[in-house]
Amino acid sequence: MTLVGREPHVGSVSDNGLSVVGIEQFRVHPRAQTAIPQRADLALVAVKAYDTAAVATDLADCTLDACLSLQNGMGNESQLAAELDCPVLAGTCSYGARLREPGTVAFTGRGEVVLGDRDGGRSAVADDIGAAFRAADIETTVAADMPTRLWEKLAVNAGINAVTALARVENGALADPPADAIAADAARETAAVAREQDIDLPDERVVSLVERVVDDTAANHSSMFQDVSAGQRTEIDAINGYVAETATERAPVNETLAGLVSTWERHREQ
């Protein structure tokens, strides 16, 4: 296992190991470096969506058996596949974690990894990776319907991330008016765009998913909330922005949310 990342996190992990705190506490000692190795069985990509293109270019020089994207937003897998010769799988992850400081990760909630062929269908490579994850005590499902799963996750992120970031609230605040209606409308618009892409995704399904995630993660702060709080770039273009740009008809809620967050991004350093 090799952790590839940026300093000072990599240096701290290399010197002292990776400390996990929170609902479970332990320390592991992976190899840690800033350069991508020349050979790997699997590249597990967990970078922000706006870094995917650069990572894909760097990974092109690495001999890989497979690549798995566990990222927010849409379009990551296609960017990776355009540069890599190996199978590129899609995945989602509902485990809660955040970087507390270099070398320390806060484990905030157990969840599940779902992975499979990015175009749908069965995959022997996905089966092998799923078995390896389960052997490491990671709750894992190997799915044959990843396109639908990705759109479901996009609908949840579209409903929760920007709303919590703009309102500066925990996820649980979206259970109450007026935020609940805004989140539901953003999710419905996402489902409508999914159906335009021949994905069977009813409005009721995505609204139910948003409500469930809001309830299950009520005390959590979304990743976009954390980005805005830290004054960092967000993944808005790959979430609400993607919905707004892909929609055949206008998606006004997603368009508005994307526009507001993008405006904040442009002016955050002024």
Protein Blocks (a to p, Z undefined) as FASTA:
>chain_A
ZZddddfklmmmmmnopadehjbccdddddddfbdcfbdfbdcdfbdfklmmmmmmmmmm
pccfbdcdddedehklmmmmmmpcbdcdddddfbdcddfbghiacdfbdcddddddfkgp
adfklmmmmmmmmmnopacdddfklmmmmmmmmmmmmmmmmmmmmnopafklmmpcfklm
mmmmmmmmmmmmmmmnopacdfklmmmmmmmmmmmmmmpccfklmmmmnopacfklmmmm
mmmmmpmbacfklmmmmmmmmmmmmmmmZZ
